[in-house]
């Protein structure tokens, strides 16, 4: 059973996943690379997910190990401390390949 705080964090992570997926719906990779606004939306929401991940309890992290929580926090740090050097391909691939998995996993946890 999730504690109240972890439950709220997971719900917020799901919300940020939805934001990324909704913004990238029907967007082609080349269009993403040419649209600074989309890049910033994705980067911001990935940053928020990483920030929220850092607030999950140790008990939660010990129990739900399918997702690489540490790497999510690492991406957050990369976005915050080195945005000018972020590889857009990493942002794109994370957004289109990993966010759905994260959302589905978080929704399974909530159930």
C-alpha positions in Angstrom: 0.0 0.0 0.0 1.3 3.4 -0.9 1.6 6.1 1.7 -0.3 9.3 1.1 2.8 11.3 0.0 4.1 8.7 -2.5 0.6 8.3 -3.9 0.4 12.1 -4.6 3.8 12.1 -6.2 2.9 9.2 -8.5 -0.3 11.0 -9.5 1.7 14.1 -10.4 4.2 12.0 -12.4 1.3 10.6 -14.4 0.1 14.1 -15.1 3.5 15.2 -16.4 3.6 12.0 -18.6 0.2 12.9 -20.0 1.4 16.4 -20.8 4.4 15.1 -22.7 2.3 12.5 -24.6 -0.4 15.0 -25.4 2.0 17.6 -26.8 3.8 15.0 -28.9 0.7 13.3 -30.2 1.0 13.3 -34.0 4.4 15.1 -33.9 7.1 13.7 -36.2 10.7 13.6 -34.9 11.9 16.2 -37.4 9.2 18.6 -36.3 10.3 18.2 -32.7 13.9 19.0 -33.6 12.7 22.2 -35.3 10.3 23.4 -32.6 12.0 25.1 -29.5 8.7 25.3 -27.7 8.0 21.6 -27.9 11.6 20.9 -26.8 11.1 23.2 -23.8 7.7 21.6 -22.9 9.3 18.1 -23.0 12.4 19.2 -21.1 10.3 21.0 -18.4 8.0 18.0 -17.9 11.0 15.6 -17.8 12.6 17.9 -15.2 9.4 17.9 -13.1 9.2 14.1 -13.3 12.9 13.9 -12.1 12.2 16.4 -9.3 9.2 14.4 -8.1 11.1 11.2 -8.3 13.7 12.6 -5.8 10.8 13.0 -3.3 9.6 9.4 -3.3 10.2 7.5 -0.1 13.0 5.0 0.2 10.4 2.3 0.9 8.7 3.1 -2.4 11.9 3.0 -4.3 12.8 -0.3 -2.7 9.5 -1.9 -3.6 9.0 -0.6 -7.1 12.2 -1.3 -9.0 11.0 -1.8 -12.5 11.6 1.8 -13.4 15.1 3.3 -13.3 14.3 6.0 -10.8 18.0 7.0 -10.4 18.4 7.6 -14.1 15.3 9.7 -14.1 16.8 11.9 -11.5 20.0 11.9 -13.5 18.2 13.2 -16.6 16.6 15.9 -14.4 20.1 17.0 -13.3 21.3 17.1 -16.9 18.4 19.3 -17.9 18.9 21.7 -15.0 22.6 22.0 -15.1 23.4 21.6 -18.8 20.4 22.5 -20.9 22.6 24.0 -23.6 24.3 20.7 -24.1 21.3 18.4 -23.9 21.1 16.0 -26.8 17.7 16.5 -28.4 17.7 12.9 -29.6 17.8 11.8 -25.9 14.8 14.1 -25.1 12.9 12.8 -28.1 13.7 9.1 -27.4 12.9 9.4 -23.7 9.6 11.1 -24.5 8.4 8.7 -27.2 9.9 5.4 -25.9 10.0 5.7 -22.1 7.2 8.0 -20.9 4.4 5.6 -21.9 6.1 2.8 -19.9 6.6 5.1 -16.9 2.9 6.2 -17.0 1.6 2.7 -17.3 3.8 1.5 -14.5 2.7 4.4 -12.3 -1.0 3.7 -13.1 -0.5 0.0 -12.2 1.0 1.1 -8.8 -2.0 3.4 -8.1 -4.4 0.5 -8.8 
